[in-house]
Amino acid sequence: MHDIPTTVFISLRSRFFDDLGKPKSFNLRPKQNTQDDPFDEFLANVALSGIDGLECVKASGPLITPDLALFRSALCRGAKPEDLRDDLTRLVAFEVKKLERTPNGTVARASGLDYNTTPPCGRVRIYDDAGVTLDVRGFYIFVCLEAANAGVMVTALAIVDGNILNTDFAFYLSIVGEREKKIELGSYADGADRARPMLIFSNPLGVAQFNKGACLIHPSSDLETKTASTLKRVHLLKRTKKGAIDAEFHVYRTRTDAEGMEVTTLIDPMPTPTRDTKTRPRGRFKLPFRV
C-alpha cells in the first residue's frame, strides 16, 4: 500500500499522460460561473475516484479550503486526531492550483502565484462530521492546463508537499481564522472593509525542471524501493532559511519518464521577484484629450 500522495501521483500520471509521457486530451464540462470548477470536479468524481481503496471528498462549496481530501476510511474511523496528524497513508488534504502557459512556453505566474486568502502550508485544518478539529498534512496538485483538439490537456503536473512552500502552521492559522473587519465606513456608514489578505507564494511549475511532464515532490527519500522501482528519484530539493538549509525534499518521476536522468540537487529553485513593502496604486484612467 503506497502513501496517499504517491498513489495520487501514479494515478494522475497515467490519467493525463500516455506511456511515452505525451499529454492526453480529455473533456471538461463547461464552466457555469466564476466559482464553478469543472477540473476539481473531474478530479474528485473521475480521476481520483476509488483508486487503491481511497475515498475522495471535494469541498462542499466555493471559498472552502482545501479543495479535496483523500483518505482510507477504515484507517481513519475511531482514530485519535493526533494519529492522523502526520500519517500520509490515512488522510491527506489537497489544494488544486490551475495555471496556463504563456505564448513563450513558460507557465504563467512563474515567479509568484496568488493563493488568495489562504497561505500554502504543509499542514491544514479540517473537521470531521462532528466538528472535531483535525490538523492534517497538506499537499498541492499543480497543473498547467492547455487547450487540445478534443478538449483540454495537462502539460505539466506536480504533486507537491506543502512544506516546500511554507512550514509555518501558526502563520497559516493566523490568516484562516477569524479577523475583525471595519464597518460603518463611508459617507453613509454603510460600507465595510473585510480586511481580507491576498497572499502570493512560490509556484513550483515556475521551475524549468518541473514545467513539463509529471513529477512528485515528497518528503521521503526511499520511494524507489517502496514503489518497486515504479518511481525514480531525479532531484534532491533543498529550501534555505536565512542562508541555512532548513528542509530537504525528493523529486520523483516515473521510471519511463526519468530514463537517463541522474539525481541533481536544486537549492531554492522557485523563482522569486524583487518585492518591496509598498503596494502599487490603482491604474490611472487617462482621457484622450488635454485640459
C-alpha positions as CSV (number, residue, x, y, z in Angstrom):
1,M,0.0,0.0,0.0
2,H,1.5,3.3,-1.1
3,D,1.0,6.5,0.8
4,I,-1.7,8.8,-0.5
5,P,0.4,11.4,-2.3
6,T,2.3,8.7,-4.1
7,T,-0.9,6.9,-5.1
8,V,-2.4,10.2,-6.4
9,F,0.7,10.9,-8.4
10,I,0.9,7.5,-10.0
11,S,-2.8,7.6,-10.9
12,L,-2.7,11.1,-12.3
13,R,0.4,10.5,-14.3
14,S,-1.3,7.6,-16.0
15,R,-4.6,9.6,-16.4
16,F,-3.0,12.7,-18.0
17,F,0.0,11.3,-20.0
18,D,0.5,8.3,-22.2
19,D,3.2,5.7,-21.9
20,L,5.7,8.0,-23.8
21,G,4.9,10.9,-21.5
22,K,2.9,12.9,-24.0
23,P,-0.3,14.7,-22.7
24,K,-3.6,13.0,-23.3
25,S,-6.7,15.1,-24.1
26,F,-9.9,14.9,-22.1
27,N,-13.1,16.8,-21.8
28,L,-14.4,19.0,-19.0
29,R,-18.0,20.2,-18.7
30,P,-18.5,24.0,-19.4
31,K,-17.8,26.3,-16.6
32,Q,-21.0,27.8,-15.3
33,N,-19.9,30.8,-13.1
34,T,-16.8,32.3,-11.6
35,Q,-16.8,30.0,-8.6
36,D,-17.6,26.9,-10.6
37,D,-14.7,24.5,-11.0
38,P,-15.1,21.7,-13.5
39,F,-11.5,20.5,-13.2
40,D,-11.7,20.0,-9.4
41,E,-15.0,18.1,-10.0
42,F,-13.3,15.9,-12.6
43,L,-10.5,15.1,-10.2
44,A,-12.9,14.2,-7.4
45,N,-15.5,12.3,-9.4
46,V,-13.4,10.7,-12.1
47,A,-9.6,10.8,-11.9
48,L,-9.3,10.1,-8.2
49,S,-12.5,8.2,-7.6
50,G,-11.9,4.8,-6.0
51,I,-8.2,4.4,-6.6
52,D,-6.3,1.9,-4.5
53,G,-9.1,1.8,-1.9
54,L,-9.1,5.6,-1.4
55,E,-12.1,7.8,-0.9
56,C,-12.1,11.3,-2.3
57,V,-14.3,14.1,-0.9
58,K,-14.5,17.5,-2.6
59,A,-15.1,20.8,-0.7
60,S,-18.8,21.3,-0.2
61,G,-18.9,24.7,-1.7
62,P,-16.8,27.6,-3.1
63,L,-14.3,29.6,-1.0
64,I,-13.6,26.5,1.2
65,T,-10.1,25.1,1.5
66,P,-8.7,22.6,1.0
67,D,-10.2,21.6,-2.3
68,L,-10.1,17.8,-1.7
69,A,-9.4,15.3,1.0
70,L,-8.3,11.7,0.2
71,F,-8.5,9.1,2.9
72,R,-8.7,5.4,3.8
73,S,-11.8,5.4,5.9
74,A,-11.1,2.1,7.6
75,L,-7.8,3.5,8.9
76,C,-9.4,6.8,10.0
77,R,-12.6,5.8,11.8
78,G,-12.0,5.6,15.5
79,A,-8.6,7.1,15.3
80,K,-7.4,9.9,17.6
81,P,-6.8,13.3,15.9
82,E,-3.1,13.1,16.7
83,D,-2.9,9.7,14.9
84,L,-4.0,11.4,11.7
85,R,-1.7,14.4,12.0
86,D,1.3,13.1,10.1
87,D,0.2,9.8,8.6
88,L,0.3,10.0,4.8
89,T,-1.3,6.6,4.4
90,R,-4.5,7.5,6.2
91,L,-5.6,11.1,5.4
92,V,-4.2,13.9,3.3
93,A,-5.7,17.2,2.2
94,F,-5.0,18.6,-1.3
95,E,-5.3,22.1,-2.7
96,V,-5.6,22.3,-6.5
97,K,-3.8,25.1,-8.4
98,K,-4.5,25.5,-12.1
99,L,-2.3,27.6,-14.4
100,E,-2.0,28.4,-18.1
101,R,1.0,28.6,-20.4
102,T,2.2,31.9,-21.8
103,P,2.9,32.4,-25.6
104,N,6.6,31.9,-25.0
105,G,6.1,28.5,-23.5
106,T,6.6,29.2,-19.8
107,V,4.0,28.6,-17.1
108,A,2.0,31.8,-16.2
109,R,2.7,33.4,-12.8
110,A,6.1,31.6,-12.7
111,S,7.6,33.9,-10.1
112,G,4.7,34.2,-7.8
113,L,1.3,32.6,-7.6
114,D,-1.8,34.1,-6.0
115,Y,-3.0,31.9,-3.1
116,N,-5.8,34.4,-2.3
117,T,-6.8,34.4,1.4
118,T,-5.2,31.1,2.4
119,P,-1.4,30.7,2.7
120,P,0.1,27.5,1.5
121,C,1.2,25.1,4.2
122,G,2.3,21.6,4.8
123,R,-0.4,21.3,7.4
124,V,-4.0,22.4,7.1
125,R,-7.0,22.4,9.4
126,I,-10.2,20.4,8.5
127,Y,-13.0,18.9,10.6
128,D,-14.8,15.6,10.9
129,D,-18.6,15.4,10.6
130,A,-19.0,16.1,14.4
131,G,-16.9,19.3,14.1
132,V,-13.8,17.8,15.7
133,T,-10.7,19.7,14.6
134,L,-8.2,17.7,12.5
135,D,-4.8,19.2,11.7
136,V,-3.5,17.1,8.8
137,R,-0.8,17.1,6.2
138,G,-1.4,19.3,3.2
139,F,-0.3,18.6,-0.4
140,Y,-0.8,20.6,-3.6
141,I,-1.8,19.5,-7.1
142,F,-0.3,22.0,-9.6
143,V,-1.4,21.6,-13.2
144,C,-0.8,23.6,-16.4
145,L,-4.0,23.2,-18.5
146,E,-3.9,23.9,-22.2
147,A,-6.5,23.6,-25.0
148,A,-6.4,20.5,-27.1
149,N,-8.1,19.5,-30.3
150,A,-10.6,17.4,-28.4
151,G,-11.0,19.3,-25.1
152,V,-8.1,20.1,-22.8
153,M,-4.8,18.5,-21.7
154,V,-2.4,18.8,-18.8
155,T,1.1,19.6,-20.0
156,A,2.7,20.0,-16.5
157,L,1.7,18.2,-13.3
158,A,3.3,18.4,-9.9
159,I,2.1,16.8,-6.7
160,V,3.8,18.8,-4.0
161,D,4.4,18.6,-0.3
162,G,3.0,21.9,1.0
163,N,6.1,22.1,3.3
164,I,8.2,23.2,0.4
165,L,6.0,26.3,0.2
166,N,5.6,27.0,3.9
167,T,6.0,25.2,7.2
168,D,4.7,27.9,9.5
169,F,1.3,26.5,10.7
170,A,0.9,29.3,13.2
171,F,1.0,31.8,10.4
172,Y,-1.5,29.7,8.4
173,L,-3.9,29.7,11.3
174,S,-3.5,33.4,11.9
175,I,-4.7,34.1,8.3
176,V,-7.5,31.5,8.0
177,G,-9.0,32.2,11.4
178,E,-11.5,34.9,12.3
179,R,-10.4,38.5,11.8
180,E,-12.1,41.8,12.8
181,K,-13.4,43.8,9.9
182,K,-14.1,47.6,9.8
183,I,-17.7,48.5,9.5
184,E,-19.8,51.7,9.2
185,L,-17.4,53.2,6.6
186,G,-18.0,55.9,4.1
187,S,-20.3,59.0,4.0
188,Y,-23.4,57.0,4.9
189,A,-21.8,54.4,7.2
190,D,-23.0,51.5,5.1
191,G,-19.6,50.4,3.9
192,A,-17.3,47.7,5.3
193,D,-13.7,46.6,4.9
194,R,-13.4,42.8,5.1
195,A,-9.7,43.0,5.8
196,R,-9.0,40.0,3.6
197,P,-5.3,39.4,2.9
198,M,-4.3,38.5,-0.6
199,L,-1.2,36.2,-0.5
200,I,1.5,35.5,-3.0
201,F,3.8,32.5,-2.6
202,S,6.1,30.4,-4.8
203,N,4.9,28.5,-7.9
204,P,6.7,25.1,-8.3
205,L,5.7,25.0,-12.0
206,G,7.8,28.1,-12.5
207,V,10.9,25.8,-12.1
208,A,12.3,24.8,-15.5
209,Q,12.7,21.2,-14.4
210,F,9.1,20.9,-13.4
211,N,7.2,22.9,-16.1
212,K,6.8,19.9,-18.5
213,G,5.6,16.3,-17.7
214,A,4.7,15.0,-14.3
215,C,6.7,15.0,-11.0
216,L,6.1,14.2,-7.3
217,I,7.8,16.3,-4.6
218,H,7.8,14.2,-1.5
219,P,9.5,14.2,2.0
220,S,10.7,10.6,1.7
221,S,13.9,9.5,0.0
222,D,13.1,5.8,-0.4
223,L,10.1,5.8,-2.8
224,E,12.0,3.9,-5.4
225,T,12.1,0.9,-3.1
226,K,8.6,1.4,-1.8
227,T,7.1,1.5,-5.3
228,A,9.2,-1.4,-6.6
229,S,11.0,1.0,-9.0
230,T,7.8,2.4,-10.5
231,L,9.3,5.8,-9.5
232,K,12.8,7.2,-9.9
233,R,14.3,9.9,-7.8
234,V,15.6,12.7,-10.1
235,H,16.3,15.7,-7.8
236,L,17.2,16.5,-4.2
237,L,15.4,19.8,-3.4
238,K,16.6,22.0,-0.6
239,R,15.0,25.1,0.9
240,T,17.0,27.5,2.9
241,K,16.1,30.0,5.6
242,K,18.5,32.8,6.3
243,G,21.2,31.1,4.3
244,A,21.0,27.7,6.1
245,I,19.4,24.5,4.8
246,D,16.0,24.3,6.5
247,A,14.4,21.4,4.8
248,E,15.0,18.7,2.1
249,F,12.6,17.1,-0.3
250,H,12.9,14.5,-3.0
251,V,11.6,14.8,-6.6
252,Y,10.4,11.7,-8.4
253,R,9.2,10.9,-11.9
254,T,8.0,7.6,-13.2
255,R,10.9,5.4,-14.4
256,T,9.9,5.7,-18.0
257,D,9.9,9.5,-17.8
258,A,13.2,9.6,-15.9
259,E,15.2,7.4,-18.3
260,G,18.8,8.6,-18.5
261,M,18.3,11.2,-15.7
262,E,20.8,11.4,-12.8
263,V,20.0,12.8,-9.4
264,T,20.8,16.5,-9.2
265,T,20.5,19.0,-6.3
266,L,18.2,22.0,-6.6
267,I,18.5,24.7,-3.9
268,D,15.6,27.2,-3.6
269,P,14.8,26.7,-7.3
270,M,11.4,28.6,-7.3
271,P,11.9,32.0,-9.0
272,T,11.0,35.0,-6.7
273,P,10.9,38.6,-8.0
274,T,12.2,41.5,-6.1
275,R,9.5,42.9,-3.9
276,D,9.1,45.9,-1.7
277,T,6.7,46.7,1.2
278,K,4.7,49.3,-0.7
279,T,1.6,48.4,-2.7
280,R,1.1,49.6,-6.2
281,P,-1.5,52.3,-6.8
282,R,-4.5,51.6,-8.9
283,G,-4.0,52.1,-12.6
284,R,-4.7,55.6,-13.9
285,F,-7.6,56.2,-16.2
286,K,-6.5,58.6,-19.0
287,L,-8.7,60.7,-21.1
288,P,-7.9,61.1,-24.9
289,F,-7.5,65.0,-24.6
290,R,-5.8,67.7,-22.5
291,V,-7.4,70.2,-20.3
